[in-house]
Amino acid sequence: MYAGSNHKRIIQERKKREKGLRIESILEAAKKVFFSRGYLKATMDEIALEAEISKPTIYQYFKTKDDLYFSLMLPVVEDIGIQMEKVEKKLVDGKYGSGAHLIKDFIGASYHSYKTAPDVFRIVQLFQQTGLVWELNEKTRSALNERGGYNFQVGRRIMETAIKQGLIKKVRIYELVDVIWGLFVGIVQLEDIKSRGKQANKHLKSTLKLAETMIVDAITIGER
């Protein structure tokens, strides 16, 4: 009885691993096709060919091209939220001695996601900049907007708390978060263009550091 149960468990675990690997290979193929062909021109046939599997096999895991995109983008959006929540907790716990350290971590929350998955982050950028998000079905678009909106809410809460703690000046919170995010995305895009798509970009960190310094000089109070 025990041997049979253990054997069944081993088989189930193997199938689970195989499923995970198959999904990972499909997402990797989709990422390459989306980036090279563009979302609108990319087809499930091309993704299946890149993944070296049949198109019906893809449909076992992803019903539509939108589902594939959502599965690629969501981890990046969620990771930004997770990193932002860490900053917020640290702030609420009174662990920031200066606004400069807060701004560094705030920008670092987005940089963490870029560093973890730069190719996917670039696809996210492409959608935002070209308005392709409106080509997604309503369900997918709403889910992404909800998660992205939550991240901005956390960002605004952080800045509101920072003002109350006397770490930054009284500024318009909504616009401030948009400015910081816009600077970050714009710098990443510019440096990616200049590096012609190469993985390593020696100027990205220094440029982000300069942007961080400019923000710190503009809005923080006291020690830096």
N, C-alpha and C positions, 0 to 999 in steps of 0.2 A: 504493500500500500504506500509506504513512505517513498520507496524508490520510484514508483510510478508518478507520484505527486511531484517529486523533485525533478524528474525528467520533463514533466509538463511545464514546470516553472522555467527550466533552462531554455526550452523551446520558445516560450513566450518572451523571455528576455532577449533571445537572439532575434526574434521577429521584430521586437521593438527597436533594437539597435539597427537592423536593416532598414526599417521604415525611416528612422532618423537620418541615416546616411543617404537614403534616396531623396528625402526632402531637402537635405543640405545640398545635394548635387543639382537638384532642380533649381533651387534658389540661386546657386552660384552661376548656373547657366543663364538664368533670367537676368541676373545682374549684368553679365557680359553683353547680352543681346540688347537690353535696354540702353546701356551706355553707348554701344557702338551704333545701333540702328535708330535709337530714339523710341520713346514709348509708343507713339502712334504707328510707326512703321513696323515695330516688332510684332512677330506672330508666334503663336503657340507652336507652329511647325518648326520655326527656327530655334525656339527654346528647346524643343524636344531633340532636335538634331544636335544642338550644342551639348545637351545632357546625355546624348547617346541612348535615348530611350524612345519609346513610341508616344505619340500624342495622347492616346487613350490612357496610358500610364500616368501622365501628368494630371489628367482629369480625375484620377483616383484621389489625388491630394489637393488639387486646386481647381475650383470650378470655372474660374475665369482668369483672364490676364490681370484684371483688377485685384483679384485675390492674391496673385503672385506679388504684385507691386506692394500691396498692403503688408504682406508677410515680410517683405524686405525692409520697408520703411518703418514699421511699427517698433522694432527693437531700438532703432536710433532715437526715435521720438521718446520712447519710454526711458531709455538710458539718460537722456537729458533731464527728464523729470526726476529720476532717482538721484542724480547728482545734485540737482537743485534742492531737493528735499533734505539732503545731507547738509547743504549750506544753511538752509533755513533752521534746521535743528541746532546746528552749531551757533547760529546767531541768537536764537531764543534762549539757549543755555548760557549766553553771555560770554562766549569764548573768543569774540573778536575784539582785540584791543584797539584796532584802527579801521577806518573805512577802506584804507588801501588793501589790507589783507582780505577784506570782504569782497572788494571788486575783483581781486586776483582770483579768488575761488569762484566767484560768479561767472566770470569769463571761462575759467577752467572747466566748469560744468559742461559747456558746449564743446570745448576743445577735447575733452575726454571722449566724447562720442565720435568726433571726427577722427581722432587718433586710433580709436578702436576699429572703425569701419569706414575708412576714407572714401572708398568707391561708392558705398551706399549713401554716404553723406552727400556726395556729388550728385547722385540721382535725385535726392531730396531737394537739393538746391535747384536743379534743373526744373523740377516741377513747380517750385515756388516762383521762379523767375519768369517762366514762360506761360504761366497760367494753365498748365496742363492738368492741374488738379481738378479743373472743371470737366475734364474728359472722363474722370472716374465716375463709376455709378454712385448714386446718392448715398447708399448704405456705406460704402467704403469711404467716400468723402466725409460723411458725417462722423464716422468713427475716428478718422485722422484729425479732423477739426476739433473734435471733443478732447482728444489727448493733447494736441498741440495747444489748445486753449487753456487746458489745465496747467501746462508748463508756464504759460504767461501769467496765470493767476498766482502761481507760486512765486514767480519772479517779482510781481508787483507787491506781494505780501512781504517779501524779503526787503525790498526798498522802503516800504512803509515802516517796517520795524526798525530798519537802519536809521531812518529819520528820527524816530521816537527815541532811539538810543544815543542820538547825537553823533552818529558816525558819518553821516552825509548831510548835505544841505537840504533845505526844503525845496524840492523841485517837483515838477509834474511827473508823477510816478509812471503813468501809462506810457507817456512819451519817452521817458528815460529807458524803460525796459526795451521799447522798440528800437531806440537809438543804439543801445549796446548790442542787441541781437543783429541789427542791420549792419553795424560795423564789423562784427565777427564774420557774418556770412559774406559780406562784400570783400573783406580781406582774404578769406579763404579762396573765394572765387578768383580774385585778381592774381594771387600767388600761384594758383593752379594753372591759370592761363599762361602766366609767365614761365612756369616750369614745363609747359607743354605736356601736362598729364603725367609727368614722372612722379613716382611715389614719394621720393625724398624732395623736400623743398627747404633749402637752408635759410631762406629769408622769412618763412612763415612765422616762426616763433618770435623772431626779433621784431617783426612788424606788428604782431599781436601785442608784444610787450610795450611797444611805443603807444599803441592805441590804449592799452591799459593805463599807462602813465598819464596820458592826456585826460582820460576820464577821471582818474584819481585827482589830478590837479584841478579839474573843473568842479567836482562835486563833494570831495571829502572834507572833513573838518579835523583839525588838530594834527596829531602825530601821523607820519606817513612812513 
